[in-house]
Amino acid sequence: MTNYNRLSYQIKRKLSNLSNKITKNLSRPKSKFVIQMLYGFLESKSVHLSNIARSLNEPILLKKTIERLSRNLSNFTEIEEISEGYIDEIKPFIDENTIFCVDGSEFVKPHSNALESMGTVRDGSTGETNVNGYNVMEIAALTSTHGMPVSVYSKVYSNAEKDFKSENSETLEGLRFITTHFGAKGIRALDRGYDNKLFYEHFIDNEEEFVIRSKKNRNVIHNDKSINILELANKYKGKYAIIIKNEAGKSRKCKFSYIPITLPAIPNKELTLVVVRGFGKIPMMLITNINPTDKALASTIVKVYLKRWKIEEYFRFK
């Protein structure tokens, strides 16, 4: 029979140890407040202060506990200190083989009208636009030591806020955060929504390796001629073969080729187009600054992008 008391104790101890590490630069009262909030979230499975206060089970009036938590929450401004403490903890797990999955998401509040800075988003589940909600910019790291992605950068924002510029600006802010704290380590993997000159220039300027899935209406330069990327991809049927597991865990045989290209907006930077067949009628087209000189490296590029599917598991978990 499982010893739930022992399990509960171990969870509390690990949570306390983590909290102490990420709040090492805070005062003792602030540090204590953080661990109480973290424990309260998990124990009560709620973000309501009344439920969090009940879970703390303090020998004082519940009202007093709620008032203290509310007061501390209103006065808490040490977000950057906590972020720095957290980054210090995960840095040892980040290396040259780490894959930084960059993705945006949203959560919708279709039945809410009075929440702070309520914006409008596109509901990714239904495709409906102008739905009440908030955007989320997320960067998670896939490491060799963790099955689940490790959160690196997470920001909730609203397009209704006065200082909001654009979703691209929010993405660049996250990418700069990664550059500041981890340098050029790892590989950045991004989906079609980030097939944009802004991001190519950021990675090239900072000498960071990247893999971006291309849109099918993009033009590229090949053999000194401008050509639609899908038209170019269709000329290559796959020189190499590899067995890859998809997001459902099923194995399938894929063929891929790699083609030297440049982008019309950045003609002086040589890039590589990796064309992958085996995931539908339209080939998957990946643009990267990693130079695949042999089959092994080319297959690595394919695997780098396919591992982005783990980010979907991460979002569901979070």
C-alpha positions in Angstrom: 0.0 0.0 0.0 1.3 3.4 -0.9 2.5 5.5 2.0 0.8 8.8 1.1 2.0 10.6 4.2 5.6 9.9 3.2 4.9 10.9 -0.4 3.3 14.1 0.7 6.3 14.9 2.9 8.7 14.3 0.0 6.8 16.6 -2.3 6.7 19.4 0.4 10.4 19.0 1.0 11.3 19.2 -2.7 9.0 22.1 -3.2 10.5 23.9 -0.2 14.1 23.2 -1.5 13.2 24.6 -4.9 11.5 27.7 -3.5 14.5 28.4 -1.2 16.8 28.2 -4.2 14.8 30.5 -6.5 14.2 33.0 -3.7 17.8 33.1 -2.4 18.0 36.8 -3.2 14.8 37.7 -1.4 14.2 38.7 2.2 13.1 36.0 4.6 9.4 37.2 4.8 9.2 37.4 1.0 10.8 34.0 0.6 8.3 32.5 3.1 5.4 34.1 1.2 6.5 32.5 -2.1 6.7 29.0 -0.6 3.3 29.5 1.0 1.8 30.5 -2.3 3.4 27.6 -4.2 2.3 25.1 -1.7 -1.2 26.7 -1.6 -1.6 26.4 -5.4 -0.7 22.7 -5.3 -2.6 21.7 -2.1 -5.8 23.6 -2.9 -5.7 23.2 -6.7 -7.0 26.7 -6.8 -5.8 30.3 -7.4 -8.4 31.7 -5.0 -6.8 33.3 -1.9 -9.5 31.9 0.4 -8.7 28.3 -0.8 -4.9 28.9 -0.6 -5.4 30.2 2.9 -7.4 27.2 4.0 -4.7 24.8 2.6 -2.1 26.5 4.9 -4.2 25.5 7.9 -2.7 28.2 10.2 -3.8 28.4 13.9 -5.3 31.8 13.3 -8.5 33.2 11.9 -8.9 32.4 8.2 -9.7 36.1 7.5 -6.3 37.1 8.9 -4.4 34.6 6.7 -6.3 35.9 3.6 -5.6 39.5 4.5 -1.8 38.7 5.0 -1.6 36.9 1.6 -3.5 39.6 -0.1 -1.3 42.3 1.3 1.9 40.5 0.5 0.7 39.8 -3.0 -0.1 43.4 -3.6 3.3 44.5 -2.5 5.3 41.8 -4.3 7.6 43.3 -6.9 10.5 40.8 -7.0 9.6 39.0 -10.1 13.0 39.5 -11.8 14.8 38.2 -8.7 12.8 35.0 -8.8 13.3 34.7 -12.5 17.1 35.0 -12.1 17.1 32.5 -9.3 15.1 30.0 -11.5 17.4 30.5 -14.5 20.5 29.8 -12.3 18.9 26.5 -11.3 18.2 25.3 -14.9 21.5 26.6 -16.5 23.4 23.3 -15.7 20.9 21.4 -17.9 21.4 23.7 -21.0 24.1 22.6 -23.5 24.8 22.7 -27.2 22.3 19.9 -27.8 19.4 21.6 -26.1 16.4 22.4 -28.3 14.6 25.7 -27.4 11.0 25.3 -28.6 9.5 28.7 -29.3 5.8 28.9 -29.5 2.8 31.2 -28.9 -0.5 30.1 -27.4 -3.6 31.6 -25.9 -6.2 31.0 -23.4 -9.8 32.1 -24.0 -12.3 33.6 -21.6 -15.4 33.7 -23.8 -17.8 34.3 -20.9 -15.7 37.0 -19.1 -16.1 40.7 -19.7 -14.5 42.5 -16.8 -11.1 40.9 -16.4 -8.0 43.2 -16.3 -6.8 44.3 -19.8 -9.0 41.8 -21.5 -7.9 41.4 -25.1 -9.0 39.4 -28.1 -7.3 36.3 -29.5 -7.7 33.6 -32.1 -9.0 30.4 -30.5 -6.5 27.8 -31.8 -9.0 25.0 -30.9 -11.9 26.3 -32.9 -10.3 28.7 -35.4 -12.7 31.5 -34.2 -11.2 35.0 -34.1 -11.8 38.0 -31.8 -12.5 35.8 -28.8 -11.9 37.3 -25.4 -8.7 36.1 -23.9 -4.9 36.5 -23.4 -1.8 35.6 -25.4 1.0 33.5 -24.0 4.6 33.6 -25.2 6.4 30.4 -24.3 9.9 29.1 -24.7 10.7 25.7 -23.3 13.9 23.6 -23.5 14.1 20.0 -24.5 17.1 18.6 -22.7 18.8 15.2 -22.7 18.0 14.7 -19.0 14.3 15.6 -18.9 11.4 13.9 -20.6 9.1 16.9 -20.3 10.2 20.3 -21.6 11.8 22.6 -19.0 10.1 26.1 -18.9 12.6 28.8 -19.7 10.5 31.8 -20.6 6.8 32.3 -20.1 4.8 35.6 -20.4 1.1 36.2 -20.5 0.2 39.4 -22.3 -2.8 41.2 -23.8 -3.1 43.2 -27.1 -5.4 45.6 -25.1 -2.5 46.9 -23.0 -1.3 50.4 -23.7 2.3 49.3 -24.2 1.5 46.4 -26.5 3.3 46.7 -29.9 2.8 43.3 -31.7 3.1 39.6 -31.2 6.4 39.7 -33.1 7.8 42.2 -30.6 6.7 39.8 -27.7 8.5 36.9 -29.5 11.7 39.0 -29.9 11.6 39.9 -26.3 11.5 36.2 -25.4 14.3 35.4 -27.8 16.5 38.2 -26.4 15.9 36.8 -22.9 17.3 33.4 -24.1 20.3 35.1 -25.7 21.0 37.1 -22.6 21.0 34.1 -20.3 22.2 31.3 -22.4 24.2 32.9 -25.3 24.2 30.9 -28.5 23.9 27.5 -26.8 21.3 25.1 -28.2 19.1 25.2 -31.3 16.0 27.3 -31.7 13.0 25.5 -33.3 10.1 27.5 -34.5 6.9 26.8 -36.5 5.5 28.4 -39.6 4.2 31.4 -37.8 7.7 32.6 -37.2 8.8 32.4 -40.9 9.7 36.1 -40.8 12.7 38.2 -41.6 12.7 39.6 -38.1 13.5 36.2 -36.6 16.0 35.2 -39.3 17.9 38.4 -38.7 17.9 38.0 -34.9 19.4 34.5 -35.1 22.0 35.4 -37.8 23.1 38.5 -36.0 23.5 36.6 -32.7 25.1 33.6 -34.5 22.5 31.2 -33.1 21.5 27.9 -34.8 17.8 27.7 -35.8 15.3 25.5 -37.6 12.2 27.2 -38.9 9.3 25.6 -40.7 8.6 27.6 -43.8 5.3 28.7 -45.3 4.5 27.3 -48.7 4.1 30.8 -50.3 7.6 31.9 -49.5 10.1 32.7 -52.2 13.8 31.7 -51.9 16.8 32.1 -54.1 18.3 28.9 -55.6 21.0 28.9 -58.2 20.8 32.7 -58.4 17.1 32.6 -59.3 14.0 33.4 -57.2 11.6 30.5 -56.9 8.6 29.6 -54.8 9.8 27.3 -52.0 7.1 24.6 -52.6 7.9 24.5 -56.3 11.6 24.0 -55.5 10.8 21.4 -52.9 8.7 19.4 -55.4 11.8 18.9 -57.5 13.3 16.8 -54.8 11.8 13.4 -54.0 14.1 12.5 -51.1 17.7 11.4 -51.3 17.9 10.0 -47.8 15.6 7.9 -45.7 15.0 7.8 -42.0 12.6 6.2 -39.5 10.9 8.8 -37.3 8.2 8.5 -34.6 5.4 11.0 -34.9 3.5 12.8 -32.1 1.4 9.7 -31.5 4.5 7.5 -31.1 4.0 5.6 -34.4 7.0 5.0 -36.6 7.1 6.0 -40.2 9.6 6.1 -43.0 10.5 9.6 -44.2 12.6 10.8 -47.1 14.4 14.0 -47.1 16.8 16.2 -49.2 18.7 19.3 -48.4 19.1 22.2 -50.8 21.4 25.3 -50.5 19.3 28.5 -50.6 19.3 32.2 -49.6 16.4 34.5 -48.7 15.6 37.5 -50.9 15.6 39.7 -47.8 19.0 38.4 -46.6 20.8 37.4 -49.9 24.3 37.4 -48.4 23.6 34.6 -45.9 23.7 31.0 -47.1 21.0 28.8 -45.6 19.7 25.3 -46.1 16.3 24.1 -47.1 15.5 20.6 -45.8 12.6 18.9 -47.6 10.9 16.1 -45.6 8.4 13.7 -47.2 6.2 11.3 -45.3 3.9 13.6 -43.3 1.2 14.4 -45.8 0.8 15.4 -49.5 2.7 18.7 -49.0 6.3 18.1 -48.0 7.6 19.7 -44.7 10.0 22.5 -45.6 12.5 23.5 -42.9 14.9 26.5 -43.3 18.1 26.3 -41.1 21.5 27.9 -40.8 23.0 24.5 -39.9 25.0 23.3 -42.8 24.2 19.6 -43.4 27.4 18.2 -45.0 26.3 14.6 -44.6 23.3 12.4 -44.0 23.8 12.2 -40.2 23.6 16.0 -39.8 20.7 16.4 -42.1 18.7 13.8 -40.2 19.6 15.6 -37.0 18.0 18.8 -38.4 14.8 16.8 -39.1 14.7 15.4 -35.6 15.3 18.8 -34.1 12.1 20.2 -35.6 10.0 17.0 -35.0 10.8 17.2 -31.3 8.8 20.4 -31.2 5.8 18.2 -30.9 6.7 17.7 -27.3 5.8 21.3 -26.7 2.1 20.4 -27.2 2.4 17.9 -24.4 3.9 20.6 -22.3 1.1 23.1 -22.9 -1.5 20.4 -22.0 0.4 19.7 -18.8 0.8 23.3 -17.9 
